[in-house]
Amino acid sequence: SAFDSQFFETDLPTPSIGKRENLLYFSGSLLPKTAPFRSIFRYACDKFPKCFFDKLSSRSFNVSQQMSGLRQSSFCAILGGDTRASKRLFDAITSLCIPVIFDPLLVMPFMESVPYHEFVIRAPFIRSSIIVEDVLRELEDIPEYEIIRKQSLMKVYRSYVSYLSSR
């Protein structure tokens, strides 16, 4: 365990399938110098009901709060940052929170084993708040049966990418 949390799936209840309380969730810092598009994302998210930006700093990191946010959201924003890989992608899949990838250069691991194209949503790179607002409206229009289909596929493949898995 770390941060007073256990890191095995068996310790966590199975996430629900279907539409959830929040539409879109992001957990991270603003990174004003290395990722100014995060500020644009936050501005658009703050104006939109059911979009939740959980601003984190290294001094206030809370695993339980982050996992709760993921599990209460139908979709999880995957924004670029300091590296081309992202633990957020794995956390989203483990929580059955459909990843919405705004980073065209994100490294997708295990491509030969995991059919990401079946459950991941690709969004344009964030150049303005209008892009984020358009994506939010498109996510709102996705029918619940499509959300359930994507989450069900993620459930099949989540142990492939989960650091939480004891298998």
N, C-alpha and C positions, 0 to 999 in steps of 0.2 A: 504494500500500500504506500501511497504518497499523498500528501495534502489531506491526510485522514480519510482517504477514499480507497475502496477496494477496486482492483482493476480486472475483474473477471465478470463476464456476462451473467454468470449464474447468480451473482450478487444483485443484479438489477432486474426489476420487473420487465417483462416483454413490452416494448412500446406499442401503443395502439395503432391500428390501421384505419385510414380514412382521414377526412378533413379534421384539422385540429384548431385549437383556440387561436393561435397566431398564424398569419399567412406566411410571413417571411422573417427569418431570424438571422442575425449576425452577431458574433461575439469576437471582439478584438479591440485593438487600440486604433487611434486615428492616424498614426504614422505620417505627420504632416510633410516631412521632407522626402521620405522614400515612397510614399503611396498617397499622394494628394487626392486621388479619386475616392478614397474612403470618406473624406469630408463631404464630397459631393453625394455619395451614397447616403451618408447619415442625414444630410439636409433633406433629401427626397424621402427617406424612410420616416423621419420625424413628422412629416406632413401627412403620411398615409396611415389610416387606421389599420391595425393588425400587422404592422411592420415593426419589428423590435430590434434596435441596435443596442446590444449589451456592451457598453464601453468598459474595457478592461485596462488595467495598468498592472505592471509587475508586482506592485504592492497590494493589489486587491483581487488577485486571481482566486476564483472560487469554483472548483470543479463541480460541486453539487448544483450551483446556480446555472452554470453553463449547460450541464446535462439536462436540467429541467427545461431550460429554454429550447434546447434541441428537440426534446420529446413533446413539447407543447406546440410545435410549429410544423406545418405541412411542408414548407420549403425552407432550405437553409442556404444563404448566400455564401459563396466561396469567392472571396476577393483576393487579389494578388497581394504580395507583401515583399518581404526581404528575400524569399527563396522561391524556387519554381515548384516546390512540393508543398503540400499543406496537410497538416494533421486534421484540419477542419473537415476535409473531404471524408476521412475515415470516421470521424465523430458523427458526421451527418448520416452516413450509411448505417453505422451501428445503431443510431437512434431512429432509423427509418424515416428520416427527414430528407426529402428529395433535394439533392444538391442542385443549386442554380449557379453555374460557373460563369463568372464575369471576367475570368482571366484566360485569354486564348492560348497562353503558353504553359498552363498548368500541366504538370507531369501526371499522367494517369498510370499508376502502377498495375502490373499484372494484366495488361491489356489482352493477352492471349487467353486468359482464364475468366475475366469478368466483362460481361457485355454492357459496359457503361452507357452506350448509346440507347439502351432500352429504358434506362431510368434516370439518367442525368439530363438536365436542361441546360443548354448552352445559351448564354446571353451575350449581347455585345459588350465590348470593353467600355467602361464608364468614362465618357468624355463630357457628359452634361447630366444634370438632374432629370432632364426630359427622358433620357434613355432608361434611367431607373424607374421613373414613373410609368413609362410604357410597359416595362417588364412586369411591374406590380399589377397593372391592369390585366395583362395577359395571364398572369398566375391566378388572379381572381376568377377568370373565365374558364379555367381548367375544370372539367366536371369531376365529381367525386369518384366515379368509376375509374377514371384515368389515374387519379391519385392512388387509389387502392391497387390498381394494376402495377404501378411503379414501385410502391412500397412492398408489395408481395414479391416482386423480383429482387428488390434489395434484401429482403429477408433471406432469400436463398443464398445470396452471395456475401452477406455481411461478415461471416466468419473468415472469408478469404482475405479481407482487408482490415480486420479488427485487431488492434493490439489488446483489446479487452478479452479476447477469446483465449480460453485455457486449452483449446484443442490445437 
